[in-house]
């Protein structure tokens, strides 16, 4: 059975992870040759910042009164998948790989692995807490990160296939 301090520590660590994710996306956005990919990473940095602020708010609310902590219904019903689903087809990362874009492939792989790690952290946190509201919060965060993971895994796999089947010399 977890105590309030353990739950607070999980939330603090979660906030730090989101801040690190934001820093990664901001830093790596500068390395992309393709402006659409760069914008996607900047958008994701913004999402990670919003996750950070959201977790800090939950942490503050939980710290004030752990016994009365609840996650509001509007937050529970928030669906981040629409960020990706609503992107115009022209904004997809359908670019032809060139030698200069090989680093893009590596960065997409790192982004995928980071998002997978975040998803797994939140899924594991569900088992570490007893409070049903905290469980609900961590399940929701895991779903959000799963959407990011799927985006990057799909794009990474697509670009990897494209790169591996390129004729020598591009």
VEXKE-129095 format. One record per atom (N, C-alpha, C): atom name; residue number from 1; x, y, z; residue in three letters. Coordinates in Angstrom, 3 decimals, padded with zeros to 6 digits, m for minus. Example, Ala and Ser with C-alpha at 12.3 -4.5 7.8 and 13.67 -1.06 7.14 Angstrom:
REM VEXKE-129095
N, 1, 013.190, m005.690, 007.800, ala
CA, 1, 012.300, m004.500, 007.800, ala
C, 1, 013.200, m003.300, 007.800, ala
N, 2, 012.850, m002.250, 007.080, ser
CA, 2, 013.670, m001.060, 007.140, ser
C, 2, 012.900, 000.030, 007.870, ser
REM end
This chain:
REM VEXKE-129095
N, 1, 000.853, m001.187, 000.000, unk
CA, 1, 000.000, 000.000, 000.000, unk
C, 1, 000.895, 001.246, 000.000, unk
N, 2, 000.608, 002.140, m000.910, unk
CA, 2, 001.448, 003.335, m001.004, unk
C, 2, 000.985, 004.387, m000.021, unk
N, 3, 001.935, 005.208, 000.384, unk
CA, 3, 001.556, 006.347, 001.207, unk
C, 3, 001.601, 007.598, 000.339, unk
N, 4, 001.151, 008.700, 000.915, unk
CA, 4, 001.060, 009.950, 000.148, unk
C, 4, 002.424, 010.398, m000.360, unk
N, 5, 003.471, 010.183, 000.429, unk
CA, 5, 004.809, 010.606, 000.009, unk
C, 5, 005.261, 009.837, m001.235, unk
N, 6, 004.988, 008.543, m001.289, unk
CA, 6, 005.354, 007.760, m002.467, unk
C, 6, 004.612, 008.259, m003.707, unk
N, 7, 003.343, 008.557, m003.560, unk
CA, 7, 002.561, 009.073, m004.686, unk
C, 7, 003.108, 010.424, m005.139, unk
N, 8, 003.466, 011.271, m004.191, unk
CA, 8, 004.045, 012.576, m004.519, unk
C, 8, 005.354, 012.383, m005.280, unk
N, 9, 006.177, 011.444, m004.838, unk
CA, 9, 007.448, 011.193, m005.522, unk
C, 9, 007.234, 010.706, m006.952, unk
N, 10, 006.237, 009.865, m007.164, unk
CA, 10, 005.923, 009.395, m008.518, unk
C, 10, 005.508, 010.577, m009.388, unk
N, 11, 004.656, 011.443, m008.862, unk
CA, 11, 004.208, 012.612, m009.626, unk
C, 11, 005.361, 013.568, m009.908, unk
N, 12, 006.251, 013.761, m008.943, unk
CA, 12, 007.409, 014.640, m009.160, unk
C, 12, 008.302, 014.081, m010.266, unk
N, 13, 008.546, 012.797, m010.213, unk
CA, 13, 009.382, 012.178, m011.236, unk
C, 13, 008.711, 012.267, m012.607, unk
N, 14, 007.409, 012.061, m012.637, unk
CA, 14, 006.662, 012.177, m013.892, unk
C, 14, 006.815, 013.580, m014.476, unk
N, 15, 006.726, 014.600, m013.631, unk
CA, 15, 006.886, 015.980, m014.100, unk
C, 15, 008.288, 016.185, m014.675, unk
N, 16, 009.296, 015.648, m013.994, unk
CA, 16, 010.673, 015.768, m014.494, unk
C, 16, 010.831, 015.076, m015.844, unk
N, 17, 010.210, 013.916, m015.993, unk
CA, 17, 010.278, 013.197, m017.272, unk
C, 17, 009.676, 014.030, m018.397, unk
N, 18, 008.537, 014.641, m018.141, unk
CA, 18, 007.883, 015.453, m019.175, unk
C, 18, 008.752, 016.650, m019.548, unk
N, 19, 009.398, 017.257, m018.566, unk
CA, 19, 010.291, 018.390, m018.834, unk
C, 19, 011.469, 017.930, m019.695, unk
N, 20, 012.012, 016.754, m019.391, unk
CA, 20, 013.112, 016.204, m020.190, unk
C, 20, 012.652, 015.914, m021.613, unk
N, 21, 011.443, 015.398, m021.753, unk
CA, 21, 010.894, 015.145, m023.083, unk
C, 21, 010.767, 016.432, m023.878, unk
N, 22, 010.296, 017.470, m023.220, unk
CA, 22, 010.177, 018.765, m023.887, unk
C, 22, 011.548, 019.239, m024.365, unk
N, 23, 012.556, 019.144, m023.510, unk
CA, 23, 013.904, 019.586, m023.875, unk
C, 23, 014.432, 018.787, m025.069, unk
N, 24, 014.177, 017.487, m025.078, unk
CA, 24, 014.614, 016.643, m026.190, unk
C, 24, 013.980, 017.110, m027.496, unk
N, 25, 012.655, 017.293, m027.503, unk
CA, 25, 011.970, 017.673, m028.732, unk
C, 25, 012.400, 019.056, m029.215, unk
N, 26, 012.612, 019.984, m028.289, unk
CA, 26, 013.089, 021.311, m028.687, unk
C, 26, 014.482, 021.230, m029.302, unk
N, 27, 015.370, 020.522, m028.629, unk
CA, 27, 016.746, 020.408, m029.116, unk
C, 27, 016.803, 019.713, m030.474, unk
N, 28, 016.101, 018.614, m030.608, unk
CA, 28, 016.178, 017.831, m031.843, unk
C, 28, 015.436, 018.489, m032.996, unk
N, 29, 014.465, 019.340, m032.703, unk
CA, 29, 013.744, 020.010, m033.793, unk
C, 29, 014.696, 020.824, m034.661, unk
N, 30, 015.765, 021.310, m034.059, unk
CA, 30, 016.739, 022.121, m034.793, unk
C, 30, 017.577, 021.289, m035.759, unk
N, 31, 017.604, 019.987, m035.579, unk
CA, 31, 018.462, 019.135, m036.399, unk
C, 31, 017.789, 018.654, m037.678, unk
N, 32, 016.475, 018.840, m037.785, unk
CA, 32, 015.770, 018.310, m038.948, unk
C, 32, 015.938, 019.208, m040.160, unk
N, 33, 016.138, 018.561, m041.305, unk
CA, 33, 016.198, 019.277, m042.574, unk
C, 33, 014.791, 019.630, m043.046, unk
N, 34, 013.855, 018.739, m042.770, unk
CA, 34, 012.497, 018.897, m043.263, unk
C, 34, 011.692, 019.795, m042.323, unk
N, 35, 011.106, 020.901, m042.838, unk
CA, 35, 010.375, 021.827, m041.964, unk
C, 35, 009.120, 021.218, m041.340, unk
N, 36, 008.490, 020.262, m042.014, unk
CA, 36, 007.298, 019.626, m041.456, unk
C, 36, 007.681, 018.789, m040.237, unk
N, 37, 008.778, 018.049, m040.358, unk
CA, 37, 009.262, 017.249, m039.235, unk
C, 37, 009.673, 018.156, m038.084, unk
N, 38, 010.337, 019.249, m038.419, unk
CA, 38, 010.750, 020.210, m037.390, unk
C, 38, 009.518, 020.739, m036.648, unk
N, 39, 008.480, 021.085, m037.391, unk
CA, 39, 007.257, 021.603, m036.760, unk
C, 39, 006.603, 020.544, m035.878, unk
N, 40, 006.596, 019.304, m036.329, unk
CA, 40, 006.032, 018.227, m035.519, unk
C, 40, 006.754, 018.144, m034.176, unk
N, 41, 008.075, 018.221, m034.201, unk
CA, 41, 008.832, 018.145, m032.953, unk
C, 41, 008.576, 019.368, m032.076, unk
N, 42, 008.433, 020.526, m032.675, unk
CA, 42, 008.102, 021.718, m031.882, unk
C, 42, 006.715, 021.584, m031.264, unk
N, 43, 005.772, 021.050, m032.025, unk
CA, 43, 004.426, 020.812, m031.487, unk
C, 43, 004.472, 019.818, m030.331, unk
N, 44, 005.280, 018.783, m030.485, unk
CA, 44, 005.389, 017.794, m029.408, unk
C, 44, 006.075, 018.371, m028.178, unk
N, 45, 007.019, 019.269, m028.375, unk
CA, 45, 007.634, 019.942, m027.225, unk
C, 45, 006.568, 020.716, m026.460, unk
N, 46, 005.668, 021.344, m027.206, unk
CA, 46, 004.566, 022.077, m026.577, unk
C, 46, 003.631, 021.128, m025.816, unk
N, 47, 003.359, 019.973, m026.397, unk
CA, 47, 002.513, 018.987, m025.719, unk
C, 47, 003.183, 018.499, m024.439, unk
N, 48, 004.489, 018.226, m024.513, unk
CA, 48, 005.200, 017.770, m023.308, unk
C, 48, 005.166, 018.855, m022.227, unk
N, 49, 005.264, 020.111, m022.630, unk
CA, 49, 005.156, 021.213, m021.660, unk
C, 49, 003.770, 021.231, m021.034, unk
N, 50, 002.740, 020.997, m021.846, unk
CA, 50, 001.384, 020.977, m021.287, unk
C, 50, 001.212, 019.782, m020.353, unk
N, 51, 001.836, 018.644, m020.669, unk
CA, 51, 001.810, 017.495, m019.754, unk
C, 51, 002.487, 017.865, m018.435, unk
N, 52, 003.623, 018.537, m018.535, unk
CA, 52, 004.348, 018.959, m017.331, unk
C, 52, 003.458, 019.835, m016.452, unk
N, 53, 002.844, 020.855, m017.054, unk
CA, 53, 001.979, 021.756, m016.274, unk
C, 53, 000.798, 020.994, m015.675, unk
N, 54, 000.230, 020.087, m016.448, unk
CA, 54, m000.888, 019.284, m015.976, unk
C, 54, m000.472, 018.446, m014.763, unk
N, 55, 000.661, 017.774, m014.851, unk
CA, 55, 001.122, 016.924, m013.747, unk
C, 55, 001.432, 017.765, m012.518, unk
N, 56, 002.037, 018.923, m012.705, unk
CA, 56, 002.326, 019.803, m011.562, unk
C, 56, 001.023, 020.222, m010.886, unk
N, 57, m000.008, 020.535, m011.669, unk
CA, 57, m001.306, 020.885, m011.070, unk
C, 57, m001.878, 019.709, m010.278, unk
N, 58, m001.768, 018.505, m010.845, unk
CA, 58, m002.264, 017.322, m010.133, unk
C, 58, m001.454, 017.092, m008.858, unk
N, 59, m000.159, 017.293, m008.943, unk
CA, 59, 000.717, 017.145, m007.779, unk
C, 59, 000.327, 018.119, m006.678, unk
N, 60, 000.090, 019.365, m007.056, unk
CA, 60, m000.312, 020.377, m006.066, unk
C, 60, m001.643, 020.004, m005.424, unk
N, 61, m002.599, 019.593, m006.241, unk
CA, 61, m003.915, 019.216, m005.713, unk
C, 61, m003.810, 017.993, m004.804, unk
N, 62, m003.036, 017.014, m005.230, unk
CA, 62, m002.881, 015.803, m004.422, unk
C, 62, m002.160, 016.119, m003.109, unk
N, 63, m001.131, 016.945, m003.178, unk
CA, 63, m000.355, 017.293, m001.979, unk
C, 63, m001.199, 018.034, m000.952, unk
N, 64, m002.121, 018.875, m001.432, unk
CA, 64, m002.985, 019.633, m000.524, unk
C, 64, m003.911, 018.726, 000.264, unk
N, 65, m004.474, 017.717, m000.405, unk
CA, 65, m005.422, 016.846, 000.282, unk
C, 65, m005.512, 015.495, m000.440, unk
N, 66, m004.611, 014.572, m000.113, unk
CA, 66, m004.596, 013.276, m000.801, unk
C, 66, m005.911, 012.506, m000.690, unk
N, 67, m006.603, 012.660, 000.420, unk
CA, 67, m007.832, 011.891, 000.636, unk
C, 67, m008.983, 012.333, m000.259, unk
N, 68, m008.952, 013.583, m000.714, unk
CA, 68, m010.038, 014.104, m001.549, unk
C, 68, m009.612, 014.330, m002.998, unk
N, 69, m008.485, 013.772, m003.410, unk
CA, 69, m007.981, 013.971, m004.761, unk
C, 69, m008.890, 013.286, m005.777, unk
N, 70, m009.256, 014.025, m006.816, unk
CA, 70, m010.016, 013.466, m007.935, unk
C, 70, m009.472, 014.029, m009.242, unk
N, 71, m009.652, 013.265, m010.290, unk
CA, 71, m009.325, 013.726, m011.635, unk
C, 71, m010.649, 014.088, m012.279, unk
N, 72, m010.764, 015.316, m012.763, unk
CA, 72, m012.043, 015.778, m013.303, unk
C, 72, m012.418, 014.998, m014.563, unk
N, 73, m013.719, 014.902, m014.807, unk
CA, 73, m014.230, 014.140, m015.952, unk
C, 73, m013.745, 014.710, m017.282, unk
N, 74, m013.625, 016.045, m017.393, unk
CA, 74, m013.163, 016.620, m018.654, unk
C, 74, m011.718, 016.220, m018.936, unk
N, 75, m010.928, 016.088, m017.887, unk
CA, 75, m009.550, 015.636, m018.065, unk
C, 75, m009.537, 014.162, m018.451, unk
N, 76, m010.355, 013.354, m017.805, unk
CA, 76, m010.406, 011.923, m018.112, unk
C, 76, m010.834, 011.672, m019.550, unk
N, 77, m011.681, 012.531, m020.084, unk
CA, 77, m012.183, 012.319, m021.442, unk
C, 77, m011.307, 012.988, m022.504, unk
N, 78, m010.273, 013.695, m022.087, unk
CA, 78, m009.362, 014.358, m023.025, unk
C, 78, m008.681, 013.309, m023.897, unk
N, 79, m008.729, 013.507, m025.208, unk
CA, 79, m008.164, 012.539, m026.140, unk
C, 79, m007.079, 013.214, m026.961, unk
N, 80, m005.839, 012.862, m026.698, unk
CA, 80, m004.721, 013.472, m027.412, unk
C, 80, m004.538, 012.924, m028.809, unk
N, 81, m005.184, 011.830, m029.123, unk
CA, 81, m004.996, 011.253, m030.450, unk
C, 81, m005.488, 012.204, m031.537, unk
N, 82, m006.381, 013.118, m031.189, unk
CA, 82, m006.888, 014.055, m032.193, unk
C, 82, m005.792, 014.981, m032.697, unk
N, 83, m004.763, 015.229, m031.889, unk
CA, 83, m003.656, 016.068, m032.346, unk
C, 83, m003.056, 015.480, m033.614, unk
N, 84, m002.902, 014.154, m033.631, unk
CA, 84, m002.293, 013.499, m034.771, unk
C, 84, m003.314, 013.220, m035.862, unk
N, 85, m004.511, 012.837, m035.489, unk
CA, 85, m005.536, 012.482, m036.471, unk
C, 85, m005.970, 013.692, m037.287, unk
N, 86, m005.945, 014.871, m036.700, unk
CA, 86, m006.443, 016.055, m037.389, unk
C, 86, m005.379, 016.749, m038.236, unk
N, 87, m004.160, 016.249, m038.193, unk
CA, 87, m003.120, 016.878, m039.003, unk
C, 87, m003.478, 016.693, m040.471, unk
N, 88, m003.348, 017.735, m041.245, unk
CA, 88, m003.629, 017.679, m042.673, unk
C, 88, m002.697, 016.665, m043.338, unk
N, 89, m003.215, 015.942, m044.318, unk
CA, 89, m002.389, 014.945, m045.009, unk
C, 89, m001.117, 015.557, m045.578, unk
N, 90, m001.178, 016.811, m045.979, unk
CA, 90, 000.005, 017.463, m046.531, unk
C, 90, 001.095, 017.622, m045.485, unk
N, 91, 000.726, 017.565, m044.216, unk
CA, 91, 001.715, 017.721, m043.158, unk
C, 91, 002.357, 016.404, m042.749, unk
N, 92, 001.902, 015.309, m043.334, unk
CA, 92, 002.518, 014.025, m042.974, unk
C, 92, 003.997, 014.062, m043.319, unk
N, 93, 004.723, 013.177, m042.713, unk
CA, 93, 006.165, 013.175, m042.911, unk
C, 93, 006.560, 012.397, m044.164, unk
N, 94, 005.732, 012.505, m045.208, unk
CA, 94, 006.002, 011.787, m046.449, unk
C, 94, 007.058, 012.536, m047.247, unk
N, 95, 008.286, 012.346, m046.861, unk
CA, 95, 009.406, 012.986, m047.544, unk
C, 95, 010.313, 011.893, m048.075, unk
N, 96, 011.011, 012.193, m049.129, unk
CA, 96, 011.974, 011.249, m049.667, unk
C, 96, 013.272, 011.412, m048.906, unk
N, 97, 013.789, 010.295, m048.410, unk
CA, 97, 015.033, 010.347, m047.659, unk
C, 97, 016.195, 010.674, m048.580, unk
N, 98, 017.050, 011.513, m048.082, unk
CA, 98, 018.322, 011.766, m048.746, unk
C, 98, 019.393, 011.516, m047.704, unk
N, 99, 020.629, 011.521, m048.118, unk
CA, 99, 021.699, 011.267, m047.153, unk
C, 99, 021.629, 012.219, m045.971, unk
N, 100, 021.277, 013.454, m046.210, unk
CA, 100, 021.243, 014.433, m045.121, unk
C, 100, 020.129, 014.146, m044.131, unk
N, 101, 019.182, 013.268, m044.493, unk
CA, 101, 018.078, 012.981, m043.588, unk
C, 101, 018.287, 011.713, m042.771, unk
N, 102, 019.415, 011.034, m042.943, unk
CA, 102, 019.686, 009.861, m042.119, unk
C, 102, 019.641, 010.224, m040.636, unk
N, 103, 020.183, 011.379, m040.209, unk
CA, 103, 020.041, 011.739, m038.793, unk
C, 103, 018.576, 011.849, m038.363, unk
N, 104, 017.681, 012.239, m039.295, unk
CA, 104, 016.260, 012.293, m038.964, unk
C, 104, 015.769, 010.919, m038.516, unk
N, 105, 016.222, 009.877, m039.181, unk
CA, 105, 015.833, 008.513, m038.838, unk
C, 105, 016.276, 008.175, m037.415, unk
N, 106, 017.492, 008.538, m037.074, unk
CA, 106, 018.001, 008.268, m035.725, unk
C, 106, 017.229, 009.044, m034.659, unk
N, 107, 016.886, 010.272, m034.954, unk
CA, 107, 016.145, 011.084, m033.987, unk
C, 107, 014.731, 010.538, m033.816, unk
N, 108, 014.099, 010.113, m034.906, unk
CA, 108, 012.769, 009.507, m034.800, unk
C, 108, 012.816, 008.251, m033.935, unk
N, 109, 013.867, 007.466, m034.073, unk
CA, 109, 014.014, 006.269, m033.245, unk
C, 109, 014.138, 006.654, m031.773, unk
N, 110, 014.938, 007.662, m031.485, unk
CA, 110, 015.087, 008.108, m030.091, unk
C, 110, 013.759, 008.622, m029.547, unk
N, 111, 013.022, 009.367, m030.353, unk
CA, 111, 011.725, 009.890, m029.912, unk
C, 111, 010.775, 008.739, m029.604, unk
N, 112, 010.762, 007.737, m030.474, unk
CA, 112, 009.917, 006.563, m030.244, unk
C, 112, 010.285, 005.886, m028.927, unk
N, 113, 011.572, 005.691, m028.685, unk
CA, 113, 012.005, 005.008, m027.461, unk
C, 113, 011.684, 005.823, m026.210, unk
N, 114, 011.805, 007.137, m026.297, unk
CA, 114, 011.465, 008.000, m025.159, unk
C, 114, 009.977, 007.895, m024.851, unk
N, 115, 009.151, 007.989, m025.876, unk
CA, 115, 007.706, 007.916, m025.655, unk
C, 115, 007.295, 006.540, m025.133, unk
N, 116, 007.942, 005.492, m025.623, unk
CA, 116, 007.660, 004.147, m025.111, unk
C, 116, 008.027, 004.055, m023.628, unk
N, 117, 009.159, 004.642, m023.265, unk
CA, 117, 009.584, 004.648, m021.866, unk
C, 117, 008.576, 005.397, m020.998, unk
N, 118, 008.097, 006.543, m021.469, unk
CA, 118, 007.090, 007.307, m020.723, unk
C, 118, 005.821, 006.480, m020.543, unk
N, 119, 005.364, 005.846, m021.635, unk
CA, 119, 004.156, 005.018, m021.573, unk
C, 119, 004.319, 003.920, m020.530, unk
N, 120, 005.461, 003.246, m020.559, unk
CA, 120, 005.710, 002.155, m019.613, unk
C, 120, 005.814, 002.663, m018.177, unk
N, 121, 006.419, 003.824, m017.982, unk
CA, 121, 006.514, 004.398, m016.640, unk
C, 121, 005.122, 004.613, m016.056, unk
N, 122, 004.240, 005.232, m016.840, unk
CA, 122, 002.888, 005.498, m016.341, unk
C, 122, 002.110, 004.200, m016.127, unk
N, 123, 002.297, 003.224, m017.012, unk
CA, 123, 001.625, 001.929, m016.832, unk
C, 123, 002.119, 001.249, m015.556, unk
N, 124, 003.407, 001.327, m015.290, unk
CA, 124, 003.959, 000.758, m014.054, unk
C, 124, 003.462, 001.508, m012.827, unk
N, 125, 003.309, 002.824, m012.948, unk
CA, 125, 002.848, 003.638, m011.815, unk
C, 125, 001.447, 003.219, m011.379, unk
N, 126, 000.636, 002.754, m012.321, unk
CA, 126, m000.716, 002.283, m011.984, unk
C, 126, m000.636, 001.203, m010.907, unk
N, 127, 000.341, 000.320, m011.030, unk
CA, 127, 000.484, m000.784, m010.075, unk
C, 127, 001.130, m000.357, m008.761, unk
N, 128, 001.709, 000.824, m008.735, unk
CA, 128, 002.400, 001.286, m007.530, unk
C, 128, 001.509, 002.084, m006.587, unk
N, 129, 000.320, 002.461, m007.060, unk
CA, 129, m000.570, 003.279, m006.231, unk
C, 129, m001.849, 002.512, m005.931, unk
N, 130, m002.446, 002.851, m004.813, unk
CA, 130, m003.704, 002.223, m004.406, unk
C, 130, m004.909, 003.097, m004.726, unk
N, 131, m004.716, 004.393, m004.704, unk
CA, 131, m005.798, 005.349, m004.906, unk
C, 131, m006.383, 005.185, m006.310, unk
N, 132, m007.680, 004.905, m006.432, unk
CA, 132, m008.294, 004.722, m007.756, unk
C, 132, m008.168, 005.954, m008.649, unk
N, 133, m008.185, 007.135, m008.056, unk
CA, 133, m008.046, 008.356, m008.862, unk
C, 133, m006.637, 008.471, m009.429, unk
N, 134, m005.637, 008.129, m008.625, unk
CA, 134, m004.265, 008.145, m009.138, unk
C, 134, m004.089, 007.078, m010.216, unk
N, 135, m004.680, 005.911, m010.005, unk
CA, 135, m004.626, 004.862, m011.024, unk
C, 135, m005.214, 005.383, m012.337, unk
N, 136, m006.350, 006.039, m012.243, unk
CA, 136, m007.009, 006.597, m013.419, unk
C, 136, m006.118, 007.636, m014.102, unk
N, 137, m005.485, 008.479, m013.306, unk
CA, 137, m004.589, 009.507, m013.838, unk
C, 137, m003.438, 008.867, m014.609, unk
N, 138, m002.796, 007.876, m014.011, unk
CA, 138, m001.651, 007.249, m014.662, unk
C, 138, m002.063, 006.425, m015.883, unk
N, 139, m003.233, 005.818, m015.848, unk
CA, 139, m003.733, 005.106, m017.032, unk
C, 139, m003.945, 006.078, m018.188, unk
N, 140, m004.508, 007.237, m017.878, unk
CA, 140, m004.746, 008.248, m018.899, unk
C, 140, m003.417, 008.734, m019.485, unk
N, 141, m002.445, 009.034, m018.620, unk
CA, 141, m001.146, 009.502, m019.101, unk
C, 141, m000.462, 008.433, m019.952, unk
N, 142, m000.605, 007.182, m019.578, unk
CA, 142, m000.029, 006.092, m020.364, unk
C, 142, m000.664, 006.043, m021.754, unk
N, 143, m001.973, 006.238, m021.836, unk
CA, 143, m002.659, 006.267, m023.143, unk
C, 143, m002.156, 007.427, m023.995, unk
N, 144, m001.988, 008.590, m023.377, unk
CA, 144, m001.485, 009.743, m024.122, unk
C, 144, m000.114, 009.423, m024.723, unk
N, 145, 000.772, 008.892, m023.893, unk
CA, 145, 002.124, 008.594, m024.367, unk
C, 145, 002.112, 007.471, m025.395, unk
N, 146, 001.179, 006.552, m025.279, unk
CA, 146, 001.054, 005.474, m026.257, unk
C, 146, 000.751, 006.037, m027.645, unk
N, 147, m000.068, 007.073, m027.702, unk
CA, 147, m000.355, 007.722, m028.984, unk
C, 147, 000.888, 008.325, m029.600, unk
N, 148, 001.716, 008.953, m028.778, unk
CA, 148, 002.970, 009.529, m029.273, unk
C, 148, 003.901, 008.408, m029.746, unk
N, 149, 003.968, 007.343, m028.944, unk
CA, 149, 004.823, 006.205, m029.296, unk
C, 149, 004.428, 005.637, m030.660, unk
N, 150, 003.140, 005.436, m030.885, unk
CA, 150, 002.668, 004.858, m032.149, unk
C, 150, 003.015, 005.755, m033.331, unk
N, 151, 002.874, 007.062, m033.148, unk
CA, 151, 003.221, 007.992, m034.219, unk
C, 151, 004.684, 007.829, m034.607, unk
N, 152, 005.570, 007.899, m033.619, unk
CA, 152, 006.996, 007.832, m033.922, unk
C, 152, 007.415, 006.458, m034.421, unk
N, 153, 006.855, 005.404, m033.878, unk
CA, 153, 007.201, 004.055, m034.331, unk
C, 153, 006.786, 003.881, m035.788, unk
N, 154, 005.595, 004.334, m036.133, unk
CA, 154, 005.138, 004.225, m037.515, unk
C, 154, 006.013, 005.000, m038.479, unk
N, 155, 006.342, 006.226, m038.121, unk
CA, 155, 007.180, 007.045, m038.994, unk
C, 155, 008.600, 006.501, m039.060, unk
N, 156, 009.122, 006.041, m037.931, unk
CA, 156, 010.459, 005.452, m037.914, unk
C, 156, 010.505, 004.224, m038.826, unk
N, 157, 009.527, 003.326, m038.680, unk
CA, 157, 009.499, 002.118, m039.507, unk
C, 157, 009.382, 002.462, m040.985, unk
N, 158, 008.534, 003.432, m041.309, unk
CA, 158, 008.346, 003.819, m042.707, unk
C, 158, 009.630, 004.390, m043.295, unk
N, 159, 010.265, 005.323, m042.566, unk
CA, 159, 011.492, 005.934, m043.073, unk
C, 159, 012.638, 004.928, m043.116, unk
N, 160, 012.679, 004.021, m042.160, unk
CA, 160, 013.726, 002.994, m042.157, unk
C, 160, 013.591, 002.115, m043.400, unk
N, 161, 012.358, 001.678, m043.699, unk
CA, 161, 012.129, 000.871, m044.906, unk
C, 161, 012.566, 001.639, m046.153, unk
N, 162, 012.180, 002.914, m046.196, unk
CA, 162, 012.536, 003.735, m047.355, unk
C, 162, 014.053, 003.844, m047.487, unk
N, 163, 014.719, 004.088, m046.383, unk
CA, 163, 016.173, 004.232, m046.405, unk
C, 163, 016.853, 002.926, m046.809, unk
N, 164, 016.397, 001.806, m046.228, unk
CA, 164, 017.041, 000.521, m046.494, unk
C, 164, 016.822, 000.033, m047.920, unk
N, 165, 015.795, 000.540, m048.585, unk
CA, 165, 015.530, 000.113, m049.963, unk
C, 165, 015.979, 001.144, m050.992, unk
N, 166, 016.666, 002.194, m050.538, unk
CA, 166, 017.178, 003.203, m051.469, unk
C, 166, 018.268, 002.590, m052.343, unk
N, 167, 018.302, 002.966, m053.625, unk
CA, 167, 019.429, 002.517, m054.445, unk
C, 167, 020.707, 003.193, m053.936, unk
N, 168, 021.817, 002.517, m054.058, unk
CA, 168, 023.081, 003.096, m053.599, unk
C, 168, 023.289, 004.443, m054.267, unk
N, 169, 023.721, 005.397, m053.509, unk
CA, 169, 023.963, 006.733, m054.023, unk
C, 169, 022.750, 007.625, m053.928, unk
N, 170, 021.621, 007.100, m053.394, unk
CA, 170, 020.419, 007.900, m053.184, unk
C, 170, 019.836, 008.275, m054.465, unk
REM end
